[in-house]
């Protein structure tokens, strides 16, 4: 039976990433960490890399280190693009936060659209920041935001939405939506925050114009590590950034008083890049590149499929509802389970059961195995603890701290 | 004679920061580091703090760490404001880069100005990024930039300039210019990148409206550490950010689809904050707070005054010109010396003489002792090596790498 311990053990024998497990920190053997979609675990190599950066580079080389650091946004961007985004070199930079990057690219897309196109089409279930930024950008250009209803009219400048939904984990059809937008004369902007590093992404092949994403989830780059942005080759030269900075200047160290944008995607750089964060992104990307996104995805699918099957046996009878697609081919790296008491359950899981998941309004418990470290036995143990907690009612009164990003 | 070794030694006996020197990494005893205005040295405590963050917080606490990290932008902002900006709590946040922060605040100031006020007054010698951003913001609001000529007209929305000039180190009169701007009905925005941590700043007392600054120079927070912004109490509620993000939302974790700005300066937060960078800022600020800005400033003045006196003896006869105020009371933490071959001289100093200074177009060699670690003997030794190099002509043909921020 799939609920048996032996079943999980048999799956783990064939776990393709067993050997890679030692590459990530696993500090507490009792902890079942099912929140990889919120903050990815620490790669051991990243700890070493950051220590070396602090002591040897900043500490010893001092300002001379900039001779190497200055190109990190494009270098790490190229490596990220090749390993995880299906992007040829020269189209990705790692810089700023997802929020700021989304602002820059959406602003640029509207700025470059003909006067009759001032609408941004998006969904009504985007991550909040995305909704805020898209509304603000539309308003700043005298336009508006419209919820996607299957149609994209000829007043649309930009279709902007997420590759993987942050609550349901549903995977959008990047190719089809990009084609539809282009036929309507609009550009597309994909938020890859919940997909890249978990689900294969093929930006070049799909003809995507613009994309942004974060690095602290599936890229294991640490809390608040910088985001990235992608601008299709040939498109950047048609776009202006709203935030022109010296790192995006054609000839940065001439320090001219007139702004002349760099060729290509680098024009979307602005201020001095966060070196520690860039090195952490580089280290995280290198680890994923070594394993390969296809193996990661296959492992993730197997783990989440097993998780869904266990949930059907153990949790649905306790009042949970599957809020993710049942079909693994259209589901990203996490599983959403709805329960009216999701917030209290999540709080009690952390407090009493050493299970870390997270919650999203109104009632969604999100569970994300980390393919690199989570075993099938971990998934079973996590689900077993959730079952026992909920069956016992032991979560009643648990106070959600509301402070987990 | 001031050029004697004994003179420097006598000054060092009274160096008020001798004991604090052990708090910063000093990796190479031969190196004379005179570029503290570009990248401050590593505080030993920061290396320890970052290692603890990586291994114990990210590595072990994982996503639960956000319960502490989430408030860092305001907490570190308050501590920075109290120690170095003359700002009461609730007016400073540490976030994003200086470029992005300048954009947000300048945009907000123009956005909130009456229709007839669309001009930004600034100087023609700002740091390039500032010039680019101010021009872009003015254009985005249908306005323009005007160079300050002593007058501020009634079409001016914002006076935006630097407290300490990034080339000459001249200190602007914050109080007088702020009063003048307010009399004209304009708001003021000060860039403190080259002053805070080096020169006392009194934002509240001067009635300043807005300010931004960086942390990798005099705040010793490391390359690309996040910048900060200040919004005067009571003003934030009248301003909108152009980049609304979830960290600036009134009730972030409700994750509502409508943006409701947080009260106060926190509305200018956007995406997830860079935790490692914030901890480094906190550590750097704590060190400066412990020493005290008045002691730092007095030491800096003594060091730069000695540097100027030595330059007058040794370097002016070799074709250098003092490009900073002679009067220490109007000079910030660095000294600018102009020389037609400044670029080649700087390159040769690094390559052949273990002296790190930096250059700015067209011909400025910048020299910045770090009050916490630079001794008077260091200053003398640095100037002696510059004299010997230039007197010998040994810099001819040295290629400037152009890559030192």
Interface residues (C-beta under 8 A of the other chain):
Chain A: X25 X27 X28 X33 X35 X38 X39 X41 X42 X46 X47 X50 X51 X54 X55 X58 X59 X60 X62 X63 X64 X65 X66 X67 X69 X70 X96 X97 X98 X99 X100 X103 X124 X126 X127 X128 X129 X131 X132 X133 X135 X136 X140 X214 X216 X222 X223 X224 X225 X226 X227 X242 X243 X244 X245 X246 X247 X249 X253 X254 X255 X256 X257 X259 X270 X271 X272 X273 X274 X275 X276 X277 X278 X280 X350 X356 X358 X360 X361 X401 X402 X403 X404 X405
Chain B: X25 X27 X28 X33 X35 X38 X39 X41 X42 X46 X47 X50 X51 X54 X55 X58 X59 X60 X62 X63 X64 X65 X66 X67 X69 X70 X96 X97 X98 X99 X100 X103 X124 X126 X127 X128 X129 X131 X132 X133 X135 X136 X140 X214 X216 X222 X223 X224 X225 X226 X227 X242 X243 X244 X245 X246 X247 X249 X253 X254 X255 X256 X257 X259 X270 X271 X272 X273 X274 X275 X276 X277 X278 X280 X350 X356 X358 X360 X361 X401 X402 X403 X404 X405
